[in-house]
Amino acid sequence: PAPKRIALFMFDLSLTGVARNGVRLANALQSRGHQIEMIVCRDDGRALHTLSSDVIVTSIGTAKQRKLGRPAALIAAL
C-alpha cells in the first residue's frame, strides 16, 4: 500500500502506558514508510527520547496553558 500521512494526538509524552503505546505505534508506522505527526498539548515527557527523529512533533499548547491543569490545558489547546 502507498505511504500515508498519519496524525496521532496525545496530551503529552510522559511515561504512561498511553504515551508508550503512542510512541510505539508512531515508530512502527514510520518504519513502514508512513509520514507520522504527533500532535501534543505539551511537548515534554520522558517518552519523547524514544520517539523516532523522523516523527514530527507539533505542540498545540502555549506557555500559558502549561500553568493550567490537564483538563483545562486540553480544552484550551483544542
PDB file of N, CA, C and O in Angstrom:
ATOM      1  N   PRO A   1       0.828  -1.213   0.000  1.00  0.00           N
ATOM      2  CA  PRO A   1       0.000   0.000   0.000  1.00  0.00           C
ATOM      3  C   PRO A   1       0.861   1.262   0.000  1.00  0.00           C
ATOM      4  O   PRO A   1       1.989   1.262   0.495  1.00  0.00           O
ATOM      5  N   ALA A   2       0.322   2.313  -0.551  1.00  0.00           N
ATOM      6  CA  ALA A   2       1.037   3.592  -0.619  1.00  0.00           C
ATOM      7  C   ALA A   2       1.199   4.185   0.783  1.00  0.00           C
ATOM      8  O   ALA A   2       0.321   4.028   1.632  1.00  0.00           O
ATOM      9  N   PRO A   3       2.324   4.865   1.024  1.00  0.00           N
ATOM     10  CA  PRO A   3       2.522   5.511   2.326  1.00  0.00           C
ATOM     11  C   PRO A   3       1.427   6.544   2.602  1.00  0.00           C
ATOM     12  O   PRO A   3       0.927   7.197   1.686  1.00  0.00           O
ATOM     13  N   LYS A   4       1.074   6.676   3.847  1.00  0.00           N
ATOM     14  CA  LYS A   4       0.032   7.600   4.270  1.00  0.00           C
ATOM     15  C   LYS A   4       0.615   8.678   5.167  1.00  0.00           C
ATOM     16  O   LYS A   4       1.674   8.494   5.767  1.00  0.00           O
ATOM     17  N   ARG A   5      -0.083   9.804   5.254  1.00  0.00           N
ATOM     18  CA  ARG A   5       0.224  10.847   6.242  1.00  0.00           C
ATOM     19  C   ARG A   5      -0.728  10.613   7.400  1.00  0.00           C
ATOM     20  O   ARG A   5      -1.945  10.664   7.225  1.00  0.00           O
ATOM     21  N   ILE A   6      -0.177  10.356   8.592  1.00  0.00           N
ATOM     22  CA  ILE A   6      -0.979   9.992   9.752  1.00  0.00           C
ATOM     23  C   ILE A   6      -0.647  10.928  10.909  1.00  0.00           C
ATOM     24  O   ILE A   6       0.521  11.168  11.216  1.00  0.00           O
ATOM     25  N   ALA A   7      -1.690  11.451  11.543  1.00  0.00           N
ATOM     26  CA  ALA A   7      -1.515  12.287  12.729  1.00  0.00           C
ATOM     27  C   ALA A   7      -2.044  11.520  13.939  1.00  0.00           C
ATOM     28  O   ALA A   7      -3.126  10.935  13.895  1.00  0.00           O
ATOM     29  N   LEU A   8      -1.268  11.532  15.009  1.00  0.00           N
ATOM     30  CA  LEU A   8      -1.674  10.935  16.277  1.00  0.00           C
ATOM     31  C   LEU A   8      -1.739  12.047  17.308  1.00  0.00           C
ATOM     32  O   LEU A   8      -0.840  12.885  17.371  1.00  0.00           O
ATOM     33  N   PHE A   9      -2.796  12.066  18.119  1.00  0.00           N
ATOM     34  CA  PHE A   9      -2.952  13.105  19.129  1.00  0.00           C
ATOM     35  C   PHE A   9      -2.774  12.510  20.512  1.00  0.00           C
ATOM     36  O   PHE A   9      -3.352  11.474  20.839  1.00  0.00           O
ATOM     37  N   MET A  10      -1.955  13.190  21.327  1.00  0.00           N
ATOM     38  CA  MET A  10      -1.765  12.810  22.724  1.00  0.00           C
ATOM     39  C   MET A  10      -1.605  14.082  23.532  1.00  0.00           C
ATOM     40  O   MET A  10      -1.184  15.111  23.003  1.00  0.00           O
ATOM     41  N   PHE A  11      -1.939  14.016  24.813  1.00  0.00           N
ATOM     42  CA  PHE A  11      -1.782  15.191  25.660  1.00  0.00           C
ATOM     43  C   PHE A  11      -0.313  15.561  25.806  1.00  0.00           C
ATOM     44  O   PHE A  11       0.070  16.708  25.578  1.00  0.00           O
ATOM     45  N   ASP A  12       0.507  14.589  26.187  1.00  0.00           N
ATOM     46  CA  ASP A  12       1.946  14.814  26.315  1.00  0.00           C
ATOM     47  C   ASP A  12       2.657  13.480  26.145  1.00  0.00           C
ATOM     48  O   ASP A  12       2.029  12.469  25.832  1.00  0.00           O
ATOM     49  N   LEU A  13       3.949  13.481  26.349  1.00  0.00           N
ATOM     50  CA  LEU A  13       4.741  12.260  26.176  1.00  0.00           C
ATOM     51  C   LEU A  13       5.334  11.794  27.500  1.00  0.00           C
ATOM     52  O   LEU A  13       6.456  11.289  27.548  1.00  0.00           O
ATOM     53  N   SER A  14       4.567  11.969  28.571  1.00  0.00           N
ATOM     54  CA  SER A  14       5.018  11.474  29.873  1.00  0.00           C
ATOM     55  C   SER A  14       5.019   9.945  29.828  1.00  0.00           C
ATOM     56  O   SER A  14       4.346   9.345  28.990  1.00  0.00           O
ATOM     57  N   LEU A  15       5.759   9.332  30.711  1.00  0.00           N
ATOM     58  CA  LEU A  15       5.893   7.880  30.677  1.00  0.00           C
ATOM     59  C   LEU A  15       4.670   7.189  31.291  1.00  0.00           C
ATOM     60  O   LEU A  15       4.725   6.650  32.396  1.00  0.00           O
ATOM     61  N   THR A  16       3.588   7.223  30.549  1.00  0.00           N
ATOM     62  CA  THR A  16       2.394   6.485  30.922  1.00  0.00           C
ATOM     63  C   THR A  16       2.212   5.386  29.879  1.00  0.00           C
ATOM     64  O   THR A  16       2.886   5.379  28.849  1.00  0.00           O
ATOM     65  N   GLY A  17       1.319   4.479  30.148  1.00  0.00           N
ATOM     66  CA  GLY A  17       1.045   3.436  29.174  1.00  0.00           C
ATOM     67  C   GLY A  17       0.537   3.988  27.866  1.00  0.00           C
ATOM     68  O   GLY A  17       0.870   3.478  26.797  1.00  0.00           O
ATOM     69  N   VAL A  18      -0.272   5.032  27.948  1.00  0.00           N
ATOM     70  CA  VAL A  18      -0.812   5.655  26.732  1.00  0.00           C
ATOM     71  C   VAL A  18       0.318   6.242  25.886  1.00  0.00           C
ATOM     72  O   VAL A  18       0.365   6.031  24.674  1.00  0.00           O
ATOM     73  N   ALA A  19       1.227   6.977  26.528  1.00  0.00           N
ATOM     74  CA  ALA A  19       2.346   7.585  25.786  1.00  0.00           C
ATOM     75  C   ALA A  19       3.266   6.514  25.208  1.00  0.00           C
ATOM     76  O   ALA A  19       3.690   6.614  24.056  1.00  0.00           O
ATOM     77  N   ARG A  20       3.574   5.495  25.998  1.00  0.00           N
ATOM     78  CA  ARG A  20       4.435   4.412  25.488  1.00  0.00           C
ATOM     79  C   ARG A  20       3.818   3.760  24.256  1.00  0.00           C
ATOM     80  O   ARG A  20       4.498   3.532  23.256  1.00  0.00           O
ATOM     81  N   ASN A  21       2.518   3.462  24.339  1.00  0.00           N
ATOM     82  CA  ASN A  21       1.851   2.836  23.191  1.00  0.00           C
ATOM     83  C   ASN A  21       1.783   3.776  22.004  1.00  0.00           C
ATOM     84  O   ASN A  21       1.947   3.338  20.866  1.00  0.00           O
ATOM     85  N   GLY A  22       1.546   5.061  22.241  1.00  0.00           N
ATOM     86  CA  GLY A  22       1.526   6.037  21.154  1.00  0.00           C
ATOM     87  C   GLY A  22       2.869   6.149  20.458  1.00  0.00           C
ATOM     88  O   GLY A  22       2.939   6.227  19.232  1.00  0.00           O
ATOM     89  N   VAL A  23       3.942   6.156  21.253  1.00  0.00           N
ATOM     90  CA  VAL A  23       5.297   6.227  20.687  1.00  0.00           C
ATOM     91  C   VAL A  23       5.605   4.954  19.902  1.00  0.00           C
ATOM     92  O   VAL A  23       6.159   5.020  18.805  1.00  0.00           O
ATOM     93  N   ARG A  24       5.253   3.805  20.454  1.00  0.00           N
ATOM     94  CA  ARG A  24       5.474   2.537  19.729  1.00  0.00           C
ATOM     95  C   ARG A  24       4.713   2.514  18.410  1.00  0.00           C
ATOM     96  O   ARG A  24       5.249   2.098  17.383  1.00  0.00           O
ATOM     97  N   LEU A  25       3.465   2.961  18.443  1.00  0.00           N
ATOM     98  CA  LEU A  25       2.651   2.998  17.235  1.00  0.00           C
ATOM     99  C   LEU A  25       3.250   3.956  16.208  1.00  0.00           C
ATOM    100  O   LEU A  25       3.364   3.610  15.032  1.00  0.00           O
ATOM    101  N   ALA A  26       3.631   5.152  16.642  1.00  0.00           N
ATOM    102  CA  ALA A  26       4.233   6.142  15.732  1.00  0.00           C
ATOM    103  C   ALA A  26       5.509   5.594  15.110  1.00  0.00           C
ATOM    104  O   ALA A  26       5.708   5.702  13.900  1.00  0.00           O
ATOM    105  N   ASN A  27       6.373   5.009  15.929  1.00  0.00           N
ATOM    106  CA  ASN A  27       7.640   4.463  15.419  1.00  0.00           C
ATOM    107  C   ASN A  27       7.403   3.314  14.441  1.00  0.00           C
ATOM    108  O   ASN A  27       8.074   3.226  13.413  1.00  0.00           O
ATOM    109  N   ALA A  28       6.448   2.433  14.757  1.00  0.00           N
ATOM    110  CA  ALA A  28       6.167   1.289  13.874  1.00  0.00           C
ATOM    111  C   ALA A  28       5.606   1.760  12.538  1.00  0.00           C
ATOM    112  O   ALA A  28       6.012   1.267  11.485  1.00  0.00           O
ATOM    113  N   LEU A  29       4.681   2.704  12.576  1.00  0.00           N
ATOM    114  CA  LEU A  29       4.116   3.216  11.328  1.00  0.00           C
ATOM    115  C   LEU A  29       5.165   3.956  10.505  1.00  0.00           C
ATOM    116  O   LEU A  29       5.210   3.828   9.281  1.00  0.00           O
ATOM    117  N   GLN A  30       6.005   4.727  11.185  1.00  0.00           N
ATOM    118  CA  GLN A  30       7.062   5.467  10.480  1.00  0.00           C
ATOM    119  C   GLN A  30       8.051   4.491   9.845  1.00  0.00           C
ATOM    120  O   GLN A  30       8.509   4.721   8.726  1.00  0.00           O
ATOM    121  N   SER A  31       8.382   3.422  10.535  1.00  0.00           N
ATOM    122  CA  SER A  31       9.344   2.447   9.987  1.00  0.00           C
ATOM    123  C   SER A  31       8.779   1.712   8.770  1.00  0.00           C
ATOM    124  O   SER A  31       9.530   1.123   7.993  1.00  0.00           O
ATOM    125  N   ARG A  32       7.470   1.747   8.610  1.00  0.00           N
ATOM    126  CA  ARG A  32       6.822   1.138   7.447  1.00  0.00           C
ATOM    127  C   ARG A  32       6.648   2.143   6.303  1.00  0.00           C
ATOM    128  O   ARG A  32       5.992   1.850   5.303  1.00  0.00           O
ATOM    129  N   GLY A  33       7.241   3.326   6.463  1.00  0.00           N
ATOM    130  CA  GLY A  33       7.253   4.298   5.379  1.00  0.00           C
ATOM    131  C   GLY A  33       6.190   5.377   5.438  1.00  0.00           C
ATOM    132  O   GLY A  33       6.111   6.214   4.539  1.00  0.00           O
ATOM    133  N   HIS A  34       5.372   5.375   6.480  1.00  0.00           N
ATOM    134  CA  HIS A  34       4.342   6.405   6.602  1.00  0.00           C
ATOM    135  C   HIS A  34       4.928   7.672   7.216  1.00  0.00           C
ATOM    136  O   HIS A  34       5.892   7.609   7.978  1.00  0.00           O
ATOM    137  N   GLN A  35       4.346   8.815   6.886  1.00  0.00           N
ATOM    138  CA  GLN A  35       4.755  10.097   7.475  1.00  0.00           C
ATOM    139  C   GLN A  35       3.881  10.326   8.699  1.00  0.00           C
ATOM    140  O   GLN A  35       2.661  10.445   8.587  1.00  0.00           O
ATOM    141  N   ILE A  36       4.511  10.385   9.868  1.00  0.00           N
ATOM    142  CA  ILE A  36       3.784  10.470  11.126  1.00  0.00           C
ATOM    143  C   ILE A  36       4.010  11.822  11.786  1.00  0.00           C
ATOM    144  O   ILE A  36       5.132  12.324  11.850  1.00  0.00           O
ATOM    145  N   GLU A  37       2.910  12.401  12.277  1.00  0.00           N
ATOM    146  CA  GLU A  37       2.993  13.630  13.059  1.00  0.00           C
ATOM    147  C   GLU A  37       2.294  13.386  14.392  1.00  0.00           C
ATOM    148  O   GLU A  37       1.123  13.008  14.430  1.00  0.00           O
ATOM    149  N   MET A  38       3.020  13.605  15.478  1.00  0.00           N
ATOM    150  CA  MET A  38       2.446  13.515  16.814  1.00  0.00           C
ATOM    151  C   MET A  38       2.011  14.917  17.204  1.00  0.00           C
ATOM    152  O   MET A  38       2.838  15.825  17.282  1.00  0.00           O
ATOM    153  N   ILE A  39       0.728  15.100  17.447  1.00  0.00           N
ATOM    154  CA  ILE A  39       0.203  16.387  17.880  1.00  0.00           C
ATOM    155  C   ILE A  39      -0.033  16.280  19.378  1.00  0.00           C
ATOM    156  O   ILE A  39      -0.786  15.423  19.841  1.00  0.00           O
ATOM    157  N   VAL A  40       0.621  17.161  20.131  1.00  0.00           N
ATOM    158  CA  VAL A  40       0.555  17.096  21.593  1.00  0.00           C
ATOM    159  C   VAL A  40       0.207  18.465  22.174  1.00  0.00           C
ATOM    160  O   VAL A  40       0.483  19.502  21.570  1.00  0.00           O
ATOM    161  N   CYS A  41      -0.403  18.445  23.361  1.00  0.00           N
ATOM    162  CA  CYS A  41      -0.674  19.701  24.066  1.00  0.00           C
ATOM    163  C   CYS A  41       0.602  20.206  24.729  1.00  0.00           C
ATOM    164  O   CYS A  41       0.840  21.411  24.814  1.00  0.00           O
ATOM    165  N   ARG A  42       1.414  19.269  25.196  1.00  0.00           N
ATOM    166  CA  ARG A  42       2.689  19.619  25.838  1.00  0.00           C
ATOM    167  C   ARG A  42       3.777  18.745  25.238  1.00  0.00           C
ATOM    168  O   ARG A  42       3.682  17.517  25.261  1.00  0.00           O
ATOM    169  N   ASP A  43       4.807  19.377  24.702  1.00  0.00           N
ATOM    170  CA  ASP A  43       5.877  18.625  24.029  1.00  0.00           C
ATOM    171  C   ASP A  43       6.995  18.260  24.991  1.00  0.00           C
ATOM    172  O   ASP A  43       8.175  18.461  24.703  1.00  0.00           O
ATOM    173  N   ASP A  44       6.613  17.733  26.115  1.00  0.00           N
ATOM    174  CA  ASP A  44       7.606  17.281  27.079  1.00  0.00           C
ATOM    175  C   ASP A  44       7.236  15.876  27.545  1.00  0.00           C
ATOM    176  O   ASP A  44       6.173  15.354  27.211  1.00  0.00           O
ATOM    177  N   GLY A  45       8.101  15.298  28.295  1.00  0.00           N
ATOM    178  CA  GLY A  45       7.875  13.957  28.806  1.00  0.00           C
ATOM    179  C   GLY A  45       9.037  13.057  28.452  1.00  0.00           C
ATOM    180  O   GLY A  45       9.718  13.257  27.446  1.00  0.00           O
ATOM    181  N   ARG A  46       9.245  12.088  29.273  1.00  0.00           N
ATOM    182  CA  ARG A  46      10.403  11.208  29.093  1.00  0.00           C
ATOM    183  C   ARG A  46      10.271  10.281  27.895  1.00  0.00           C
ATOM    184  O   ARG A  46      11.280   9.771  27.410  1.00  0.00           O
ATOM    185  N   ALA A  47       9.063  10.047  27.406  1.00  0.00           N
ATOM    186  CA  ALA A  47       8.900   9.178  26.240  1.00  0.00           C
ATOM    187  C   ALA A  47       9.364   9.859  24.957  1.00  0.00           C
ATOM    188  O   ALA A  47       9.539   9.200  23.933  1.00  0.00           O
ATOM    189  N   LEU A  48       9.564  11.176  25.008  1.00  0.00           N
ATOM    190  CA  LEU A  48       9.999  11.918  23.824  1.00  0.00           C
ATOM    191  C   LEU A  48      11.320  11.375  23.284  1.00  0.00           C
ATOM    192  O   LEU A  48      11.514  11.338  22.069  1.00  0.00           O
ATOM    193  N   HIS A  49      12.227  10.956  24.156  1.00  0.00           N
ATOM    194  CA  HIS A  49      13.531  10.482  23.692  1.00  0.00           C
ATOM    195  C   HIS A  49      13.454   9.130  22.987  1.00  0.00           C
ATOM    196  O   HIS A  49      14.407   8.748  22.307  1.00  0.00           O
ATOM    197  N   THR A  50      12.359   8.400  23.124  1.00  0.00           N
ATOM    198  CA  THR A  50      12.230   7.107  22.446  1.00  0.00           C
ATOM    199  C   THR A  50      11.502   7.233  21.111  1.00  0.00           C
ATOM    200  O   THR A  50      11.366   6.250  20.381  1.00  0.00           O
ATOM    201  N   LEU A  51      11.035   8.433  20.791  1.00  0.00           N
ATOM    202  CA  LEU A  51      10.334   8.676  19.543  1.00  0.00           C
ATOM    203  C   LEU A  51      11.351   8.840  18.416  1.00  0.00           C
ATOM    204  O   LEU A  51      12.352   9.540  18.571  1.00  0.00           O
ATOM    205  N   SER A  52      11.092   8.201  17.301  1.00  0.00           N
ATOM    206  CA  SER A  52      11.980   8.315  16.141  1.00  0.00           C
ATOM    207  C   SER A  52      12.166   9.777  15.759  1.00  0.00           C
ATOM    208  O   SER A  52      11.225  10.568  15.818  1.00  0.00           O
ATOM    209  N   SER A  53      13.367  10.122  15.372  1.00  0.00           N
ATOM    210  CA  SER A  53      13.640  11.508  14.966  1.00  0.00           C
ATOM    211  C   SER A  53      12.920  11.866  13.662  1.00  0.00           C
ATOM    212  O   SER A  53      12.827  13.042  13.309  1.00  0.00           O
ATOM    213  N   ASP A  54      12.411  10.861  12.949  1.00  0.00           N
ATOM    214  CA  ASP A  54      11.672  11.109  11.714  1.00  0.00           C
ATOM    215  C   ASP A  54      10.198  11.420  11.956  1.00  0.00           C
ATOM    216  O   ASP A  54       9.488  11.829  11.038  1.00  0.00           O
ATOM    217  N   VAL A  55       9.739  11.225  13.192  1.00  0.00           N
ATOM    218  CA  VAL A  55       8.357  11.548  13.538  1.00  0.00           C
ATOM    219  C   VAL A  55       8.294  13.033  13.890  1.00  0.00           C
ATOM    220  O   VAL A  55       9.074  13.512  14.714  1.00  0.00           O
ATOM    221  N   ILE A  56       7.385  13.743  13.279  1.00  0.00           N
ATOM    222  CA  ILE A  56       7.216  15.180  13.523  1.00  0.00           C
ATOM    223  C   ILE A  56       6.401  15.354  14.804  1.00  0.00           C
ATOM    224  O   ILE A  56       5.363  14.714  14.973  1.00  0.00           O
ATOM    225  N   VAL A  57       6.869  16.219  15.704  1.00  0.00           N
ATOM    226  CA  VAL A  57       6.131  16.526  16.926  1.00  0.00           C
ATOM    227  C   VAL A  57       5.670  17.976  16.836  1.00  0.00           C
ATOM    228  O   VAL A  57       6.481  18.891  16.697  1.00  0.00           O
ATOM    229  N   THR A  58       4.365  18.169  16.916  1.00  0.00           N
ATOM    230  CA  THR A  58       3.779  19.503  16.863  1.00  0.00           C
ATOM    231  C   THR A  58       3.042  19.760  18.165  1.00  0.00           C
ATOM    232  O   THR A  58       2.126  19.022  18.528  1.00  0.00           O
ATOM    233  N   SER A  59       3.448  20.813  18.865  1.00  0.00           N
ATOM    234  CA  SER A  59       2.795  21.180  20.109  1.00  0.00           C
ATOM    235  C   SER A  59       1.754  22.255  19.835  1.00  0.00           C
ATOM    236  O   SER A  59       2.058  23.284  19.232  1.00  0.00           O
ATOM    237  N   ILE A  60       0.520  22.013  20.282  1.00  0.00           N
ATOM    238  CA  ILE A  60      -0.539  22.994  20.086  1.00  0.00           C
ATOM    239  C   ILE A  60      -0.812  23.778  21.370  1.00  0.00           C
ATOM    240  O   ILE A  60      -1.672  24.658  21.396  1.00  0.00           O
ATOM    241  N   GLY A  61      -0.079  23.452  22.426  1.00  0.00           N
ATOM    242  CA  GLY A  61      -0.237  24.163  23.688  1.00  0.00           C
ATOM    243  C   GLY A  61       0.658  25.391  23.739  1.00  0.00           C
ATOM    244  O   GLY A  61       1.620  25.505  22.981  1.00  0.00           O
ATOM    245  N   THR A  62       0.332  26.300  24.634  1.00  0.00           N
ATOM    246  CA  THR A  62       1.130  27.508  24.814  1.00  0.00           C
ATOM    247  C   THR A  62       1.773  27.496  26.192  1.00  0.00           C
ATOM    248  O   THR A  62       1.418  26.683  27.046  1.00  0.00           O
ATOM    249  N   ALA A  63       2.711  28.394  26.401  1.00  0.00           N
ATOM    250  CA  ALA A  63       3.368  28.501  27.706  1.00  0.00           C
ATOM    251  C   ALA A  63       2.350  28.814  28.797  1.00  0.00           C
ATOM    252  O   ALA A  63       2.466  28.312  29.915  1.00  0.00           O
ATOM    253  N   LYS A  64       1.363  29.633  28.484  1.00  0.00           N
ATOM    254  CA  LYS A  64       0.309  29.973  29.440  1.00  0.00           C
ATOM    255  C   LYS A  64      -0.483  28.730  29.856  1.00  0.00           C
ATOM    256  O   LYS A  64      -0.862  28.584  31.018  1.00  0.00           O
ATOM    257  N   GLN A  65      -0.723  27.850  28.905  1.00  0.00           N
ATOM    258  CA  GLN A  65      -1.502  26.650  29.188  1.00  0.00           C
ATOM    259  C   GLN A  65      -0.751  25.648  30.064  1.00  0.00           C
ATOM    260  O   GLN A  65      -1.371  24.790  30.692  1.00  0.00           O
ATOM    261  N   ARG A  66       0.574  25.750  30.113  1.00  0.00           N
ATOM    262  CA  ARG A  66       1.358  24.863  30.969  1.00  0.00           C
ATOM    263  C   ARG A  66       1.018  25.055  32.446  1.00  0.00           C
ATOM    264  O   ARG A  66       1.211  24.153  33.260  1.00  0.00           O
ATOM    265  N   LYS A  67       0.515  26.231  32.776  1.00  0.00           N
ATOM    266  CA  LYS A  67       0.158  26.527  34.170  1.00  0.00           C
ATOM    267  C   LYS A  67      -1.201  25.948  34.540  1.00  0.00           C
ATOM    268  O   LYS A  67      -1.545  25.868  35.719  1.00  0.00           O
ATOM    269  N   LEU A  68      -1.967  25.549  33.542  1.00  0.00           N
ATOM    270  CA  LEU A  68      -3.298  25.006  33.780  1.00  0.00           C
ATOM    271  C   LEU A  68      -3.218  23.519  34.109  1.00  0.00           C
ATOM    272  O   LEU A  68      -2.239  22.852  33.777  1.00  0.00           O
ATOM    273  N   GLY A  69      -4.233  23.022  34.749  1.00  0.00           N
ATOM    274  CA  GLY A  69      -4.340  21.588  34.964  1.00  0.00           C
ATOM    275  C   GLY A  69      -4.583  20.871  33.640  1.00  0.00           C
ATOM    276  O   GLY A  69      -4.889  21.506  32.631  1.00  0.00           O
ATOM    277  N   ARG A  70      -4.447  19.573  33.649  1.00  0.00           N
ATOM    278  CA  ARG A  70      -4.570  18.797  32.419  1.00  0.00           C
ATOM    279  C   ARG A  70      -5.901  19.017  31.700  1.00  0.00           C
ATOM    280  O   ARG A  70      -5.884  19.295  30.501  1.00  0.00           O
ATOM    281  N   PRO A  71      -7.059  18.908  32.371  1.00  0.00           N
ATOM    282  CA  PRO A  71      -8.326  19.097  31.635  1.00  0.00           C
ATOM    283  C   PRO A  71      -8.457  20.493  31.017  1.00  0.00           C
ATOM    284  O   PRO A  71      -8.876  20.627  29.867  1.00  0.00           O
ATOM    285  N   ALA A  72      -8.104  21.508  31.765  1.00  0.00           N
ATOM    286  CA  ALA A  72      -8.211  22.884  31.264  1.00  0.00           C
ATOM    287  C   ALA A  72      -7.220  23.128  30.133  1.00  0.00           C
ATOM    288  O   ALA A  72      -7.554  23.800  29.157  1.00  0.00           O
ATOM    289  N   ALA A  73      -6.008  22.593  30.249  1.00  0.00           N
ATOM    290  CA  ALA A  73      -4.995  22.756  29.204  1.00  0.00           C
ATOM    291  C   ALA A  73      -5.431  22.057  27.913  1.00  0.00           C
ATOM    292  O   ALA A  73      -5.214  22.575  26.818  1.00  0.00           O
ATOM    293  N   LEU A  74      -6.036  20.899  28.048  1.00  0.00           N
ATOM    294  CA  LEU A  74      -6.519  20.156  26.882  1.00  0.00           C
ATOM    295  C   LEU A  74      -7.620  20.926  26.174  1.00  0.00           C
ATOM    296  O   LEU A  74      -7.603  21.049  24.949  1.00  0.00           O
ATOM    297  N   ILE A  75      -8.568  21.441  26.926  1.00  0.00           N
ATOM    298  CA  ILE A  75      -9.668  22.208  26.343  1.00  0.00           C
ATOM    299  C   ILE A  75      -9.128  23.480  25.674  1.00  0.00           C
ATOM    300  O   ILE A  75      -9.542  23.824  24.567  1.00  0.00           O
ATOM    301  N   ALA A  76      -8.208  24.170  26.345  1.00  0.00           N
ATOM    302  CA  ALA A  76      -7.650  25.401  25.782  1.00  0.00           C
ATOM    303  C   ALA A  76      -6.868  25.128  24.497  1.00  0.00           C
ATOM    304  O   ALA A  76      -6.933  25.914  23.552  1.00  0.00           O
ATOM    305  N   ALA A  77      -6.136  24.025  24.460  1.00  0.00           N
ATOM    306  CA  ALA A  77      -5.341  23.702  23.271  1.00  0.00           C
ATOM    307  C   ALA A  77      -6.235  23.346  22.096  1.00  0.00           C
ATOM    308  O   ALA A  77      -5.942  23.696  20.953  1.00  0.00           O
ATOM    309  N   LEU A  78      -7.309  22.658  22.378  1.00  0.00           N
ATOM    310  CA  LEU A  78      -8.220  22.262  21.291  1.00  0.00           C
ATOM    311  C   LEU A  78      -9.034  23.454  20.829  1.00  0.00           C
ATOM    312  O   LEU A  78      -9.857  23.325  19.923  1.00  0.00           O
TER     313      LEU A  78
END
